[in-house]
Amino acid sequence: MSVVGDFEHLVPDVMLNAVEHALGVKMTGLATPLPSYINRVYEVQTQAGDRLIAKFYRPGRWSREALQDEHDFVADCAADEIPVIAPVTLPGGGTLGQADGIHFTIFPKRYGRQLEINTDQDWLRVGRLVGRVHVAGSRRPAANRTDLHPSQSTAGHIAHLVDNGFVTPRYGNEFRDICSRILDLITGLFDDVEFIRIHGDCHGGNLLDRPGEGIMIIDFDDMMVGPPVQDLWLLLPDRADRCQAELTLLIEGYEQFRDFDDSAGRLIEPLRAMRIIYYLAWCSRQVNDFRFRAQYPDWGSDAFWQKEVADLAAQLQVIQEHL
């Protein structure tokens, strides 16, 4: 089967043919695009009526081995009866298909509403879920995924942004200076910290409430190897020093399944700075995508970088105040 490998031209007919070939079943013409910038995601349907989600990974972002690390992590969570959406095993074996260099995966469609964290019990429940995920995450390595250490991931993101000319000349020196000062300040904090497989993008939008089944955690696309506190602070509604009650409840729930390093709180504001830089690099890798350009026409302008540099400078000050 010949499938067009250009990601910009992954039209529904091409996608449906690839899914049909991988599953060995006939599909209907349903091909509903779902919100995603970095990948291409469609809801599809077999002629038997089964609804599925087909996810085509952006070429060049992850190797096949890195994608397998993601699927292994999800499988380990499913084996522990953690509510996740495990990819479909294809008739030929494995969970990854390929269409002329574009890797894709097929998931069963699952319904649920975004979890609203309003009560103490909600915070405890979420803490328990993250603790269970990290029990599974601690069982084996993921050698092909991002290492959430400033000297590895963050330094690489900064170099990518600078070396490829994404930062405008007007703010290039200021951006490099702020980032260098952040790295100098935070890098040593991560040297003796436990690193395990983590979700990496564990914010409220990736938690679904399914009555009778509990909280489902979805979208392991950004799974990485990093400090466990990364999967807690992203859930907080504000800075950690303003959310002590919520953080305490998260940790209390977490520790019902796994010990938590109480000193890890010092990493939260450094991780926030790293998240800002990561997101800039994440966006830069899709600036030529027509969907991204339409949604963010001013990305990369002088005005854009003026704000980003100011935000990083403010975050640097927060880090200095809390060390």
C-alpha positions as CSV (number, residue, x, y, z in Angstrom):
1,M,0.0,0.0,0.0
2,S,1.3,3.4,-0.9
3,V,0.4,6.2,1.5
4,V,1.4,9.8,1.1
5,G,4.0,10.6,3.8
6,D,3.6,14.4,3.7
7,F,2.0,15.3,7.0
8,E,0.3,18.4,5.5
9,H,-1.4,16.1,3.0
10,L,-2.7,13.4,5.4
11,V,-6.2,13.8,4.0
12,P,-9.1,11.7,5.3
13,D,-8.9,9.2,2.4
14,V,-5.2,8.6,3.0
15,M,-5.7,8.2,6.8
16,L,-8.7,5.9,6.4
17,N,-6.9,3.6,3.9
18,A,-4.0,3.3,6.4
19,V,-6.3,2.5,9.3
20,E,-8.3,0.0,7.2
21,H,-5.1,-1.8,6.1
22,A,-3.7,-1.9,9.6
23,L,-6.8,-3.3,11.2
24,G,-7.8,-5.5,8.4
25,V,-11.4,-4.3,8.6
26,K,-13.6,-2.1,6.4
27,M,-14.1,1.5,7.6
28,T,-17.0,3.8,6.9
29,G,-16.3,7.3,5.5
30,L,-16.4,8.9,9.0
31,A,-13.3,10.9,9.6
32,T,-13.9,13.6,12.2
33,P,-10.7,15.6,13.0
34,L,-10.1,16.2,16.7
35,P,-8.2,19.1,18.3
36,S,-4.5,18.5,18.1
37,Y,-1.7,20.7,16.7
38,I,1.4,18.5,17.2
39,N,-0.3,15.3,15.8
40,R,-3.2,14.5,13.5
41,V,-6.0,12.8,15.3
42,Y,-9.3,11.6,13.8
43,E,-12.4,9.8,15.1
44,V,-13.2,6.9,12.7
45,Q,-15.7,4.1,12.6
46,T,-15.6,0.5,11.4
47,Q,-18.5,-0.8,9.2
48,A,-19.4,-2.9,12.3
49,G,-20.1,0.4,14.1
50,D,-17.1,0.5,16.5
51,R,-15.8,4.1,17.1
52,L,-12.0,4.4,17.2
53,I,-9.5,7.2,17.5
54,A,-6.6,7.2,15.0
55,K,-3.6,9.2,16.0
56,F,-0.9,10.0,13.5
57,Y,2.3,11.2,15.1
58,R,4.1,14.2,13.7
59,P,7.1,12.9,11.7
60,G,10.5,13.6,13.3
61,R,9.2,14.2,16.8
62,W,9.5,10.8,18.3
63,S,11.4,7.7,17.1
64,R,9.5,4.4,16.9
65,E,11.4,3.3,20.1
66,A,10.2,6.4,21.9
67,L,6.6,5.7,20.9
68,Q,7.0,2.2,22.1
69,D,8.1,3.5,25.5
70,E,4.9,5.4,25.7
71,H,2.8,2.4,24.8
72,D,4.7,0.2,27.3
73,F,4.0,2.8,30.1
74,V,0.3,2.8,29.3
75,A,0.2,-1.0,29.2
76,D,1.9,-1.2,32.6
77,C,-0.7,1.2,34.0
78,A,-3.5,-0.9,32.4
79,A,-2.0,-4.1,34.0
80,D,-2.3,-2.4,37.4
81,E,-6.0,-1.6,36.6
82,I,-5.4,2.1,36.4
83,P,-8.0,3.7,34.1
84,V,-6.2,4.5,30.9
85,I,-6.9,4.1,27.2
86,A,-4.5,1.5,25.9
87,P,-3.9,1.4,22.2
88,V,-5.4,-1.4,20.1
89,T,-3.2,-4.4,19.3
90,L,-3.0,-4.7,15.5
91,P,-3.6,-8.1,13.8
92,G,0.0,-8.2,12.7
93,G,1.2,-7.7,16.3
94,G,2.2,-4.6,18.2
95,T,0.4,-1.2,18.6
96,L,2.2,0.9,16.0
97,G,1.3,1.2,12.3
98,Q,3.2,3.0,9.7
99,A,2.3,4.8,6.5
100,D,5.3,5.9,4.5
101,G,7.3,7.0,7.5
102,I,4.3,8.3,9.5
103,H,3.7,6.2,12.7
104,F,0.2,5.9,13.9
105,T,-1.8,4.3,16.6
106,I,-5.5,3.3,17.0
107,F,-7.3,3.7,20.3
108,P,-10.8,2.6,21.3
109,K,-13.1,5.6,21.8
110,R,-13.9,6.3,25.5
111,Y,-16.3,8.9,26.8
112,G,-15.9,11.0,29.9
113,R,-16.2,14.5,31.2
114,Q,-13.3,16.6,32.3
115,L,-12.7,16.2,36.0
116,E,-13.6,19.2,38.2
117,I,-11.4,19.3,41.3
118,N,-13.5,21.1,43.8
119,T,-13.4,19.3,47.2
120,D,-10.8,17.9,49.5
121,Q,-11.9,14.4,48.4
122,D,-11.2,15.3,44.8
123,W,-7.7,16.3,45.6
124,L,-7.1,13.1,47.5
125,R,-8.5,11.0,44.7
126,V,-6.2,12.7,42.2
127,G,-3.2,12.2,44.5
128,R,-4.0,8.5,44.7
129,L,-4.3,8.2,40.9
130,V,-0.9,9.9,40.4
131,G,0.6,7.7,43.1
132,R,-0.6,4.6,41.3
133,V,0.7,5.8,38.0
134,H,4.1,6.4,39.5
135,V,4.2,2.9,41.1
136,A,3.8,1.6,37.5
137,G,6.2,4.2,36.2
138,S,9.0,3.2,38.6
139,R,9.1,-0.4,37.4
140,R,11.2,0.0,34.3
141,P,13.2,2.7,32.4
142,A,12.2,4.5,29.2
143,A,15.6,5.1,27.6
144,N,14.2,6.8,24.5
145,R,12.1,9.5,26.2
146,T,12.9,13.0,27.3
147,D,15.0,13.3,30.4
148,L,13.5,16.2,32.5
149,H,16.8,17.5,33.8
150,P,17.7,21.1,33.0
151,S,21.0,20.1,31.6
152,Q,19.3,17.7,29.2
153,S,15.9,18.8,28.1
154,T,15.9,22.5,28.9
155,A,19.3,23.2,27.6
156,G,18.4,21.4,24.4
157,H,15.2,23.5,24.1
158,I,17.1,26.7,24.5
159,A,19.7,25.7,21.9
160,H,16.9,24.7,19.5
161,L,15.2,28.1,19.8
162,V,18.4,30.1,19.5
163,D,20.2,28.1,16.9
164,N,17.3,27.9,14.5
165,G,16.6,31.6,14.7
166,F,13.1,31.5,16.3
167,V,14.0,34.3,18.7
168,T,14.0,37.6,17.0
169,P,17.3,39.6,16.9
170,R,15.9,42.3,19.1
171,Y,15.3,39.9,22.0
172,G,17.9,37.2,21.2
173,N,20.6,38.3,23.7
174,E,18.1,39.0,26.5
175,F,16.5,35.6,26.0
176,R,19.8,33.8,26.1
177,D,20.9,35.7,29.2
178,I,17.7,35.0,31.1
179,C,17.8,31.3,30.2
180,S,21.4,31.0,31.2
181,R,20.8,32.6,34.6
182,I,17.8,30.2,35.1
183,L,19.9,27.1,34.2
184,D,22.8,28.3,36.4
185,L,20.4,28.6,39.3
186,I,18.4,25.4,39.0
187,T,20.5,22.7,37.4
188,G,22.2,21.5,40.6
189,L,18.8,21.1,42.3
190,F,18.1,18.1,40.1
191,D,21.3,16.2,40.5
192,D,20.3,13.9,43.4
193,V,16.6,13.6,42.7
194,E,14.7,10.4,41.9
195,F,13.8,10.1,38.2
196,I,11.1,7.7,37.0
197,R,8.6,7.4,34.2
198,I,6.0,10.1,34.6
199,H,3.0,11.3,32.6
200,G,4.7,14.7,32.1
201,D,1.6,16.6,31.1
202,C,-0.6,15.9,34.0
203,H,-3.0,18.9,34.1
204,G,-6.7,18.8,34.7
205,G,-7.5,18.6,31.0
206,N,-6.0,15.1,30.9
207,L,-8.2,13.7,33.7
208,L,-11.6,12.4,32.8
209,D,-14.3,11.5,35.3
210,R,-16.1,8.3,34.3
211,P,-18.9,7.4,36.8
212,G,-18.4,3.9,38.1
213,E,-14.8,3.6,36.9
214,G,-13.1,6.5,38.7
215,I,-10.7,9.0,37.2
216,M,-9.2,8.2,33.8
217,I,-5.8,9.7,32.9
218,I,-5.3,10.2,29.2
219,D,-2.8,11.5,26.6
220,F,0.6,10.0,27.5
221,D,2.1,11.7,24.4
222,D,4.5,13.8,26.4
223,M,5.5,11.0,28.9
224,M,9.1,11.5,30.1
225,V,11.6,10.5,32.7
226,G,11.6,13.0,35.5
227,P,11.0,13.9,39.2
228,P,7.6,12.7,40.4
229,V,6.6,16.2,41.6
230,Q,6.2,17.2,37.9
231,D,2.9,15.3,37.8
232,L,1.6,17.1,40.9
233,W,2.4,20.8,40.5
234,L,0.7,21.0,37.1
235,L,-2.6,20.3,38.8
236,L,-2.4,23.2,41.1
237,P,-4.5,26.3,40.4
238,D,-1.8,28.8,41.3
239,R,1.8,28.9,42.5
240,A,2.6,26.2,45.1
241,D,3.1,28.8,48.0
242,R,-0.5,29.9,47.3
243,C,-1.9,26.3,47.1
244,Q,-0.4,24.6,50.2
245,A,-3.8,23.1,51.2
246,E,-4.3,21.5,47.7
247,L,-0.7,20.3,47.5
248,T,-0.9,18.8,51.0
249,L,-4.0,16.8,50.0
250,L,-2.4,15.7,46.7
251,I,0.6,14.4,48.6
252,E,-1.6,12.7,51.3
253,G,-3.4,10.8,48.6
254,Y,-0.2,10.0,46.7
255,E,1.4,8.6,49.8
256,Q,-1.3,6.0,50.2
257,F,0.5,4.2,47.3
258,R,4.0,5.6,47.2
259,D,6.4,7.6,49.3
260,F,6.9,11.2,48.4
261,D,10.1,13.2,48.9
262,D,9.1,16.2,51.0
263,S,12.0,18.2,49.7
264,A,10.7,18.0,46.2
265,G,8.7,21.2,46.7
266,R,11.8,23.2,45.9
267,L,11.7,21.9,42.3
268,I,8.2,23.3,41.5
269,E,9.1,26.8,40.5
270,P,12.2,25.7,38.5
271,L,10.0,23.1,36.8
272,R,7.6,26.0,35.9
273,A,10.4,27.9,34.2
274,M,11.4,24.7,32.4
275,R,7.8,24.3,31.3
276,I,7.7,27.8,29.8
277,I,10.8,27.1,27.8
278,Y,9.6,23.6,26.8
279,Y,6.3,25.1,25.5
280,L,8.2,27.7,23.4
281,A,10.2,24.9,21.8
282,W,7.1,22.8,21.4
283,C,5.4,25.6,19.5
284,S,8.4,26.3,17.4
285,R,8.3,22.8,15.9
286,Q,4.9,23.5,14.4
287,V,5.1,27.1,13.2
288,N,4.9,26.0,9.6
289,D,1.7,24.0,10.2
290,F,-1.3,25.6,8.7
291,R,-3.5,25.0,11.7
292,F,-1.0,26.5,14.1
293,R,-0.4,29.5,11.9
294,A,-4.1,30.2,11.7
295,Q,-4.5,30.0,15.5
296,Y,-1.4,31.9,16.5
297,P,-0.5,34.3,13.7
298,D,1.7,36.5,16.0
299,W,3.8,33.7,17.3
300,G,7.5,34.6,17.0
301,S,7.0,38.3,16.5
302,D,8.9,41.0,18.4
303,A,5.8,41.6,20.6
304,F,5.6,37.9,21.3
305,W,9.2,37.6,22.4
306,Q,9.0,40.8,24.5
307,K,6.2,39.1,26.6
308,E,8.0,35.7,26.8
309,V,11.3,37.3,28.0
310,A,9.4,39.3,30.6
311,D,7.6,36.2,31.8
312,L,10.9,34.3,32.1
313,A,12.4,37.2,34.0
314,A,9.5,37.2,36.4
315,Q,9.8,33.5,36.9
316,L,13.5,33.8,37.6
317,Q,12.7,36.3,40.3
318,V,10.2,33.9,41.8
319,I,12.8,31.1,41.8
320,Q,15.3,33.4,43.5
321,E,12.8,34.3,46.2
322,H,12.0,30.7,47.0
323,L,15.5,29.2,47.1
